[in-house]
Amino acid sequence: MLGVLVTAYAFALSPTRLDAARSKEVEQLIHELSWASVGMGGGVVPIYFPTGSAAEQLIGRGRGVTIQLVAALGDGGRGVAVHLILSRLWERGGQFGSSTHYLYEGTQITGWEPCVNGLTWRWLRSQGYSVEQSDLDQNTERWVQRLNVRQALHRWLPVPIADLECQQPV
């Protein structure tokens, strides 16, 4: 029984599962993601979620788009939105932990640093959104390890995945 589940899991994540036309559509949807795809709501305790047409369509396609999403995690303009989509697809019930650290000048809030499902980014009133590339790289490695998709990713990434500790291809 376990072998059947593992085979089904591997098939569900296989990039060959997507035909060429669907694969191109998924790539286009991922390309449309941006910081505008990162939604924030709630009250005193903010919540963060993927938002917008492209994000909704990717979520609607389900876990079969995982490999292409993981391949886009390192993109500074899309990585946070991709992370939120993956979190929605893979966390139990689409729920995941988050926290927010507020940044102040005197008594004025000048920005915040959300941390959602292990990834931290920043919003500053004077600069807008940003995320450190090192945080995106570490987040990518966490997803690769968690989903055990390293071999499948080699088909989607233009360069080999590097071991973050020694910077050597694996």
C-alpha positions as CSV (number, residue, x, y, z in Angstrom):
1,M,0.0,0.0,0.0
2,L,2.8,2.4,0.9
3,G,4.4,1.8,-2.5
4,V,1.2,2.7,-4.3
5,L,1.0,6.0,-2.3
6,V,4.6,6.9,-3.0
7,T,4.1,6.2,-6.7
8,A,0.9,8.3,-6.8
9,Y,2.7,11.1,-5.0
10,A,5.6,11.0,-7.4
11,F,3.2,10.9,-10.4
12,A,1.2,13.9,-9.0
13,L,4.5,15.9,-8.8
14,S,5.9,14.8,-12.1
15,P,6.4,17.7,-14.6
16,T,5.6,15.3,-17.4
17,R,2.1,15.1,-16.1
18,L,1.5,18.6,-17.6
19,D,1.2,18.6,-21.3
20,A,3.2,21.3,-23.2
21,A,0.2,23.6,-23.5
22,R,-0.8,23.4,-19.8
23,S,2.9,23.8,-18.9
24,K,3.1,27.0,-20.9
25,E,-0.1,28.3,-19.3
26,V,1.3,27.6,-15.8
27,E,4.6,29.4,-16.7
28,Q,2.6,32.4,-17.9
29,L,0.5,32.4,-14.7
30,I,3.7,32.3,-12.6
31,H,5.1,35.1,-14.7
32,E,2.1,37.2,-13.8
33,L,2.7,36.9,-10.1
34,S,4.2,39.9,-8.3
35,W,4.1,41.7,-4.9
36,A,0.5,42.6,-5.9
37,S,-0.2,38.9,-5.5
38,V,0.6,39.1,-1.8
39,G,-2.6,39.9,0.1
40,M,-2.9,41.2,3.6
41,G,-6.0,41.3,5.7
42,G,-7.2,40.8,9.2
43,G,-7.3,43.4,12.0
44,V,-4.9,43.7,14.9
45,V,-3.3,40.4,13.8
46,P,-2.6,40.6,10.1
47,I,-2.9,37.5,7.9
48,Y,-1.2,37.1,4.5
49,F,-2.5,35.2,1.6
50,P,-2.1,34.8,-2.2
51,T,-4.4,37.0,-4.1
52,G,-5.3,37.9,-7.7
53,S,-6.4,36.0,-10.8
54,A,-3.0,34.3,-11.5
55,A,-2.7,33.1,-7.9
56,E,-6.3,31.9,-7.8
57,Q,-5.8,30.0,-11.1
58,L,-2.6,28.4,-9.9
59,I,-4.2,27.3,-6.6
60,G,-7.2,26.0,-8.6
61,R,-4.8,23.8,-10.7
62,G,-3.8,22.0,-7.4
63,R,-0.5,20.3,-6.5
64,G,0.3,19.3,-10.0
65,V,1.9,22.7,-10.6
66,T,4.3,22.3,-7.5
67,I,7.5,21.7,-9.5
68,Q,7.1,24.9,-11.5
69,L,6.2,26.9,-8.4
70,V,9.2,25.6,-6.5
71,A,11.4,26.5,-9.5
72,A,10.2,30.2,-9.1
73,L,10.7,30.5,-5.4
74,G,14.1,32.3,-5.8
75,D,12.6,35.1,-7.9
76,G,12.7,38.4,-5.8
77,G,9.6,39.8,-7.4
78,R,7.5,36.6,-7.3
79,G,9.0,34.4,-4.6
80,V,6.8,35.5,-1.7
81,A,3.6,35.1,-3.7
82,V,4.8,31.6,-4.9
83,H,5.6,30.7,-1.2
84,L,2.1,31.7,-0.2
85,I,0.6,29.6,-3.0
86,L,2.7,26.6,-2.1
87,S,1.7,27.1,1.6
88,R,-2.0,27.2,0.6
89,L,-1.6,24.0,-1.5
90,W,0.5,22.0,0.9
91,E,-0.3,23.0,4.5
92,R,-3.1,21.2,6.2
93,G,-6.3,23.0,5.4
94,G,-4.4,25.8,3.7
95,Q,-3.6,27.2,7.1
96,F,-0.1,28.2,8.1
97,G,1.6,30.1,10.9
98,S,2.6,33.8,10.6
99,S,3.8,36.6,12.7
100,T,4.5,40.3,12.1
101,H,7.2,42.5,13.6
102,Y,6.4,46.2,13.3
103,L,9.1,48.8,12.6
104,Y,8.8,52.2,14.3
105,E,10.3,55.6,14.1
106,G,9.3,57.1,17.5
107,T,5.7,56.2,17.8
108,Q,5.0,56.0,14.1
109,I,4.9,52.6,12.3
110,T,7.2,52.9,9.3
111,G,6.9,49.3,8.2
112,W,6.7,45.7,9.1
113,E,8.3,42.3,8.7
114,P,5.9,39.5,8.2
115,C,7.1,35.9,8.7
116,V,4.8,33.4,7.1
117,N,5.5,29.7,7.1
118,G,9.2,30.3,7.6
119,L,9.8,33.1,5.1
120,T,10.4,36.7,6.2
121,W,10.0,39.8,4.0
122,R,9.7,43.5,4.6
123,W,7.5,46.4,3.8
124,L,8.8,49.9,4.4
125,R,6.6,53.0,3.9
126,S,9.5,54.7,2.0
127,Q,10.5,51.7,-0.2
128,G,7.6,49.2,-0.5
129,Y,8.2,45.4,-0.4
130,S,11.5,43.6,-0.4
131,V,12.9,40.3,0.5
132,E,16.5,39.2,0.9
133,Q,17.8,36.8,-1.7
134,S,19.4,34.7,1.0
135,D,16.0,34.3,2.6
136,L,14.5,33.2,-0.7
137,D,17.4,30.7,-1.3
138,Q,16.9,29.2,2.2
139,N,13.2,29.0,1.7
140,T,13.6,27.2,-1.7
141,E,15.9,24.7,0.0
142,R,13.3,24.1,2.7
143,W,10.5,23.5,0.2
144,V,12.8,21.2,-1.9
145,Q,13.7,19.1,1.2
146,R,10.1,19.1,2.5
147,L,8.6,18.0,-0.8
148,N,11.5,15.8,-1.9
149,V,11.5,17.3,-5.4
150,R,15.2,17.9,-6.0
151,Q,15.4,15.4,-9.0
152,A,12.3,16.7,-10.7
153,L,13.5,20.3,-10.3
154,H,16.6,19.7,-12.4
155,R,14.2,19.6,-15.4
156,W,12.8,23.0,-14.7
157,L,15.7,25.1,-13.4
158,P,18.2,26.6,-15.9
159,V,21.1,25.9,-13.5
160,P,21.7,23.1,-11.0
161,I,20.4,23.5,-7.5
162,A,23.3,24.3,-5.2
163,D,23.9,23.0,-1.8
164,L,23.5,26.2,0.2
165,E,26.3,25.4,2.6
166,C,29.1,24.7,0.1
167,Q,27.7,26.2,-3.1
168,Q,28.4,23.1,-5.1
169,P,25.9,21.5,-7.5
170,V,24.2,18.4,-6.0
